[in-house]
Amino acid sequence: MASAAEQFVANFNLGAFTKATDLKARLKFTLIALIIYRFGTYIPVPGISPEAWQEIFQQKSGGVLDMFNMFTGGALQRMSLFTMGIMPYITASIIMQMMSVMVPSLARFKKDGANGQKKLNQYTRYGTVLLASVQAYALSIGLESMAGGMAVLDPGMFFRITAVITLVGGTIFLMWLGEQITARGVGNGLSLIIFAGIVAELPRAIAGTLELGREGALPAFMIFVIIAMVIAVITFIVFMERASRRVVVQYPKRQQGNKMYAADSSHLPLKLNSSGVIPPIFASSLLLFPMTLVGFSGSDGSAFLDGISRYLQHGTFVYMALYAALIAFFCFFYTAIVFNPQEKAEDLKRGGGFVPGIRPGAPTGDYLNFVLSRITVLGAAYLVAICLLPEFIMAKHQLPFYFGGTSLLIVVTVVIDTVGQIQSHLLAHQYEGLIRKTKLRGRRK
């Protein structure tokens, strides 16, 4: 972690930052967008009794609803405009990405470049509206049935329609806001929204944990264990996120046009965790969607729903096993999407590069796939360990979800990616400045 900080300080040029007007505008836009998001988490859904809902939430807290509340930045606890967060969009993205692999017509869109990607994004938005509508309607029915309908001021079809329009509109707005941050700000918009929600609620979680220690409900020794665990997890995440396997690539002596290029050697970095924070988010989204419907269904007599609620509760063996399996699956699935070994091998072949001891073309692609598959096994094991090991301690001592491996992984990974993008913008600005100076000197001569 110290090396990462030292590298950031070495690459960070305060003078270049003050002159990088485009970067400052992007950072300002990102900050304003996140403030708007946090403001929206305090706007209540019309027709809800805040006092009655707070009592219901306190009774149902300690389970999957707390985890959902973490991903929404406390919006669920306040039953606000952004109660469903961006989870419907994430679920729709998972479905669309899987269908683009299995359905030939959708697979062709992926090969059409930017136009095909726009169509897939549009289908994802349609799927988001559909999933959000189903989830919002189930939530409105559940609110009417909870505690004898005390959470709703005026139950009925008008409330359901109002709640669905409000909640779906909030999700669509967050989806749009995340896309705007990605295009006009710094970092990945959706990840930053989840990051902002976790960080904003983190002080409250720390205060609640210290209060448990003051009351004697949590031993003082356990608090030191939690602090040590958080520091160890963050350090391990930083180390693993920067780990990569470097594949040596050599370029022979070649001539392009009138220029002669000498033989050169480079390397192709393959990250140990190419999928980043996507697998835990996708896995959590898939597990939270059915559990949210069950939690707000208001149907206690169904054996099927009772079974889902019992076996998929946070901390149970079934929940942990499914969570680990989904993380491992999405780790391989998303890595296969973001990195195509055969395409990379063809690019190396066209550029005259080759891996020593491996024939160019298809054999190089097979070798890259061989290496990538094995380091992805380590990456998947690392993600499973980071996300599950702290969960066992949390499930035993009823600690806030903000200290879990998933939340820490999201926070640390988003910070690393955002800092990396800031450094890239700074370097690009410095290169632009050098190019301008070179052109001016050339004109003077």
C-alpha positions in Angstrom: 0.0 0.0 0.0 2.9 2.3 0.7 4.3 1.8 -2.8 0.9 2.7 -4.3 0.9 6.0 -2.3 4.5 6.8 -3.2 3.7 6.2 -6.9 0.7 8.5 -6.7 2.7 11.3 -5.0 5.5 10.9 -7.6 3.1 11.1 -10.5 0.9 13.9 -9.0 2.1 17.3 -10.2 0.2 20.1 -8.4 1.2 22.6 -11.0 -0.1 20.4 -13.8 -3.3 19.8 -11.9 -4.0 23.5 -11.5 -3.6 24.0 -15.3 -5.6 20.9 -16.2 -8.9 22.7 -16.7 -10.6 19.7 -18.3 -9.7 17.5 -15.4 -11.0 20.0 -12.9 -14.3 20.3 -14.8 -14.6 16.5 -14.8 -13.9 16.3 -11.0 -16.4 19.2 -10.4 -19.1 17.4 -12.4 -18.5 14.1 -10.6 -18.7 15.8 -7.2 -21.9 17.7 -8.1 -23.5 14.5 -9.4 -22.7 12.5 -6.3 -24.1 15.4 -4.1 -27.3 15.2 -6.1 -27.4 11.4 -5.5 -27.0 11.8 -1.8 -29.6 14.5 -1.7 -32.1 12.2 -3.5 -31.6 9.5 -0.8 -33.3 11.8 1.7 -36.4 12.6 -0.5 -39.2 10.2 0.9 -41.6 8.2 -1.3 -45.0 9.9 -1.2 -47.6 8.2 1.1 -45.1 6.7 3.5 -45.2 7.2 7.3 -41.5 7.7 8.2 -42.0 6.9 11.9 -43.9 3.6 11.2 -41.4 2.6 8.6 -38.5 3.2 10.9 -40.0 0.9 13.5 -40.6 -1.8 10.8 -37.1 -1.5 9.5 -35.5 -1.8 13.0 -37.5 -5.0 13.5 -36.4 -6.5 10.2 -32.8 -5.2 10.4 -29.8 -7.6 10.8 -30.5 -9.6 7.6 -30.5 -9.1 3.9 -32.3 -5.8 4.1 -29.3 -4.3 5.8 -27.1 -5.4 2.9 -29.5 -3.9 0.4 -29.6 -0.7 2.5 -25.8 -0.6 2.3 -25.8 -0.8 -1.6 -28.4 2.0 -1.7 -26.5 4.3 0.7 -29.2 4.2 3.4 -32.0 5.0 1.0 -33.9 1.9 2.0 -33.8 2.8 5.7 -35.3 6.2 4.8 -37.7 4.7 2.1 -36.6 7.5 -0.2 -36.7 8.2 -4.0 -33.6 6.0 -4.6 -34.7 3.1 -2.4 -34.0 0.5 -5.2 -30.7 2.1 -6.1 -29.1 0.9 -9.3 -29.6 -2.8 -8.5 -32.3 -3.3 -11.2 -29.9 -1.9 -13.8 -27.1 -4.2 -12.7 -29.4 -7.2 -12.8 -30.6 -6.2 -16.3 -26.9 -5.8 -17.4 -26.1 -9.3 -16.2 -29.0 -10.8 -18.1 -28.2 -8.9 -21.3 -24.5 -9.8 -21.1 -25.3 -13.5 -20.7 -27.9 -13.4 -23.5 -25.4 -11.7 -25.8 -23.3 -14.8 -25.5 -26.0 -17.3 -25.9 -28.3 -15.6 -28.4 -26.8 -15.3 -32.0 -28.8 -12.2 -32.9 -27.5 -10.3 -29.8 -24.0 -11.7 -30.3 -23.9 -10.0 -33.7 -24.5 -6.7 -32.0 -21.3 -7.1 -30.1 -19.4 -7.4 -33.3 -20.9 -4.2 -34.8 -18.8 -1.9 -32.7 -20.2 1.3 -31.3 -23.6 1.0 -33.0 -24.1 -2.6 -31.8 -23.1 -1.6 -28.2 -25.7 1.3 -28.3 -28.4 -1.2 -29.2 -27.4 -3.5 -26.4 -27.4 -0.6 -23.9 -30.8 0.3 -25.1 -32.1 -3.2 -24.5 -30.5 -3.1 -21.0 -32.4 0.1 -20.2 -35.7 -1.5 -21.3 -34.9 -4.5 -19.1 -34.1 -2.1 -16.2 -37.5 -0.5 -16.5 -39.2 -3.9 -16.5 -37.3 -5.3 -13.5 -37.6 -2.1 -11.6 -41.4 -2.0 -12.2 -41.8 -5.6 -10.9 -39.6 -4.9 -7.8 -41.3 -1.6 -7.1 -44.8 -3.1 -7.3 -43.8 -5.9 -5.0 -42.4 -3.4 -2.6 -45.5 -1.3 -2.6 -47.7 -4.4 -1.9 -45.3 -5.4 0.9 -45.4 -2.0 2.5 -49.2 -2.1 2.6 -49.2 -5.5 4.4 -46.5 -4.8 6.9 -47.6 -4.1 10.5 -51.2 -4.0 9.5 -50.5 -1.3 6.8 -49.2 1.2 9.4 -46.3 2.2 7.1 -48.7 3.5 4.4 -50.8 6.5 5.1 -53.5 5.7 2.5 -53.2 2.1 1.1 -54.8 1.4 -2.3 -54.1 1.4 -6.0 -53.3 5.1 -6.1 -50.5 4.5 -3.6 -49.2 1.6 -5.6 -49.1 3.5 -8.8 -47.5 6.5 -7.2 -44.9 4.3 -5.5 -44.0 2.4 -8.7 -43.7 5.7 -10.7 -41.5 7.3 -8.0 -39.2 4.3 -7.4 -38.8 3.4 -11.1 -38.2 7.0 -11.9 -35.5 7.1 -9.2 -33.7 4.1 -10.6 -33.8 5.4 -14.1 -32.5 8.8 -12.9 -29.6 7.0 -11.2 -28.9 4.9 -14.3 -28.7 8.1 -16.3 -26.6 9.9 -13.7 -24.1 7.0 -13.6 -23.8 7.1 -17.4 -23.2 10.9 -17.3 -20.5 10.5 -14.7 -18.7 7.9 -16.8 -18.9 10.1 -19.9 -18.4 13.6 -18.5 -16.7 12.9 -15.1 -13.9 10.8 -13.7 -14.3 7.0 -13.0 -17.0 4.5 -13.5 -20.3 6.2 -12.7 -22.2 3.2 -11.3 -19.3 2.1 -9.1 -18.9 5.7 -7.8 -22.6 5.8 -6.9 -22.3 2.6 -4.9 -19.0 3.9 -3.4 -20.6 7.2 -2.4 -23.4 5.4 -0.6 -21.1 3.2 1.3 -18.7 5.9 2.3 -21.5 8.3 3.4 -23.0 5.7 5.7 -19.6 4.5 7.0 -19.3 7.0 9.9 -22.7 5.9 11.2 -21.6 2.3 11.1 -18.4 3.1 13.0 -20.4 5.0 15.6 -22.8 2.2 16.0 -20.0 -0.3 16.5 -18.3 1.8 19.1 -21.7 2.2 20.9 -22.0 -1.6 21.1 -18.6 -1.7 22.7 -19.5 1.0 25.2 -22.7 -0.9 26.1 -20.8 -4.1 26.6 -22.6 -5.9 23.8 -19.4 -6.2 21.8 -16.1 -7.1 23.7 -13.3 -4.5 23.5 -11.0 -7.2 22.2 -13.4 -7.8 19.3 -13.2 -4.1 18.3 -9.4 -4.4 18.0 -9.9 -7.6 16.0 -12.2 -5.7 13.6 -9.8 -2.8 13.2 -6.9 -5.3 12.5 -9.1 -7.2 10.0 -10.1 -4.0 8.1 -6.5 -2.9 7.8 -5.3 -6.4 6.7 -8.2 -6.7 4.2 -7.4 -3.2 2.7 -3.7 -4.0 2.4 -4.4 -7.3 0.8 -6.8 -5.8 -1.7 -4.3 -3.1 -2.8 -1.6 -5.7 -3.2 -3.8 -8.1 -5.2 -5.4 -5.4 -7.4 -2.0 -4.3 -8.5 -0.7 -7.9 -9.2 -0.3 -9.0 -12.8 1.4 -11.7 -14.9 3.7 -10.2 -17.4 3.9 -12.1 -20.7 7.1 -11.2 -22.6 6.5 -10.0 -26.1 9.4 -9.5 -28.6 9.5 -7.4 -31.7 12.1 -8.3 -34.4 14.0 -5.8 -36.5 11.6 -4.4 -39.0 11.1 -1.6 -41.5 7.9 0.4 -42.0 8.0 2.8 -44.8 11.3 4.7 -44.7 11.9 4.0 -41.0 13.9 1.1 -39.7 12.9 -0.2 -36.2 15.4 -2.1 -34.1 14.5 -5.3 -32.3 12.7 -4.6 -29.1 11.2 -6.4 -26.1 8.1 -5.6 -24.2 5.6 -7.3 -22.0 1.8 -7.9 -22.0 0.4 -7.4 -18.5 -2.5 -9.7 -17.5 -4.1 -8.6 -14.3 -4.7 -11.2 -11.7 -8.2 -9.8 -11.2 -9.2 -8.6 -14.6 -12.9 -8.4 -13.7 -12.4 -5.9 -10.8 -15.2 -5.3 -8.5 -17.9 -6.5 -10.9 -18.3 -10.1 -9.7 -19.2 -9.3 -6.1 -21.6 -6.6 -7.2 -23.3 -8.9 -9.8 -23.4 -11.8 -7.2 -24.9 -9.5 -4.6 -27.5 -8.1 -7.0 -28.7 -11.6 -8.0 -29.0 -12.7 -4.4 -30.7 -9.5 -3.3 -33.3 -9.4 -6.0 -35.3 -12.6 -4.9 -34.7 -11.9 -1.2 -36.1 -8.4 -1.6 -39.2 -9.7 -3.3 -39.6 -12.2 -0.5 -39.0 -9.6 2.2 -41.7 -7.3 0.9 -44.1 -9.9 -0.4 -46.1 -9.9 2.7 -47.0 -13.5 2.1 -46.1 -15.5 5.2 -48.1 -18.6 4.4 -46.2 -19.7 1.3 -43.9 -22.6 2.0 -41.8 -21.8 -1.0 -41.3 -18.2 0.0 -40.6 -19.2 3.6 -38.0 -21.7 2.3 -36.2 -19.0 0.3 -36.3 -16.6 3.2 -34.9 -19.3 5.6 -32.1 -20.7 3.4 -30.9 -17.5 1.8 -30.6 -15.5 4.9 -27.3 -13.7 5.3 -24.8 -15.9 7.2 -26.4 -19.3 6.3 -24.4 -22.0 4.5 -26.6 -21.9 1.4 -26.2 -18.1 1.1 -22.4 -18.3 1.5 -22.1 -21.2 -0.9 -24.2 -19.4 -3.6 -22.4 -16.2 -3.0 -19.0 -17.8 -3.5 -20.2 -19.8 -6.6 -21.6 -16.6 -8.2 -18.5 -14.6 -7.5 -16.3 -17.3 -9.1 -18.7 -17.6 -12.1 -18.8 -13.9 -12.8 -15.1 -13.6 -12.4 -14.5 -16.0 -15.3 -17.5 -14.7 -17.3 -16.5 -11.0 -17.1 -12.9 -11.8 -17.8 -13.9 -13.6 -20.9 -15.9 -10.5 -22.0 -13.2 -7.9 -21.4 -10.2 -9.9 -22.8 -10.3 -12.0 -25.9 -7.0 -14.0 -26.2 -7.5 -14.8 -29.9 -8.0 -11.1 -30.8 -5.0 -10.1 -28.8 -2.9 -12.7 -30.5 -4.0 -11.4 -33.9 -3.1 -7.8 -32.9 0.3 -9.0 -31.8 0.8 -10.8 -35.1 -0.2 -7.8 -37.2 2.2 -5.6 -35.2 5.0 -8.1 -35.7 5.2 -9.1 -32.0 5.4 -12.7 -30.8 5.8 -14.6 -27.5 9.2 -16.3 -27.3 8.8 -20.0 -27.9 5.2 -19.7 -29.1 4.1 -19.5 -32.8 2.2 -16.3 -33.8 -1.5 -16.5 -34.4 -3.8 -19.2 -33.0 -1.0 -20.9 -30.8 -0.3 -17.5 -29.2 -4.0 -17.1 -28.5 -4.2 -20.6 -26.9 -1.2 -19.8 -24.8 -2.7 -16.5 -23.6 -5.9 -18.3 -22.8 -3.9 -20.9 -20.8 -2.2 -18.3 -18.7 -5.3 -16.2 -18.3 -7.4 -19.1 -17.1 -4.9 -20.0 -14.4 -4.4 -16.6 -13.0 -8.2 -16.1 -13.1 -8.5 -19.1 -10.8 -6.3 -17.2 -8.3 -8.2 -14.0 -8.9 -11.5 -15.8 -8.2 -10.1 -17.4 -5.1 -8.9 -14.0 -3.9 -12.4 -12.4 -4.5 -14.2 -15.2 -2.7 -11.8 -15.1 0.3 -12.0 -11.3 0.6 -15.8 -11.3 0.3 -16.6 -14.3 2.5 -14.0 -14.4 5.3 -15.1 -11.1 7.0 -18.8 -12.2 6.4 -18.4 -15.1 8.9 -17.2 -12.7 11.6 -20.0 -10.3 10.8 -22.7 -13.0 10.9 -21.5 -14.2 14.3 -21.2 -10.8 16.0 -24.0 -8.9 14.1 -21.7 -6.2 12.9 -22.6 -3.6 10.2 -22.3 -4.7 6.6 -20.0 -1.7 5.9 -17.1 -3.7 7.5 -17.6 -6.7 5.2 -15.2 -7.7 2.5 -17.6 -6.7 -0.3 -17.9 -3.1 0.9 -14.2 -2.8 1.5 -13.4 -4.3 -1.9 -15.8 -1.8 -3.6 -14.3 1.2 -1.8 -10.7 0.3 -2.3 -11.1 -0.8 -5.9 -13.1 2.3 -6.9 -10.5 4.6 -5.3 -7.6 2.8 -7.1 -9.5 3.1 -10.5 -10.4 6.7 -10.0 -6.9 7.7 -8.9 -5.6 5.9 -12.0 -7.9 7.8 -14.3 -6.9 11.1 -12.6 -3.2 10.2 -13.2 -4.0 9.4 -16.9 -5.7 12.8 -17.4 -2.7 14.5 -15.8 -0.2 12.7 -18.0 -2.3 13.4 -21.1 -2.4 17.1 -20.2 1.4 17.2 -19.7 1.9 15.5 -23.1 -0.4 18.1 -24.7 1.6 20.9 -23.1 4.9 19.4 -24.4 3.4 19.1 -27.9 2.3 22.7 -27.9 5.7 23.9 -26.7 7.4 21.8 -29.4 5.2 23.3 -32.1 5.8 26.8 -30.9 9.6 26.3 -31.0 9.3 24.9 -34.5 7.4 27.9 -35.7 10.0 30.3 -34.1 12.8 28.5 -36.0 
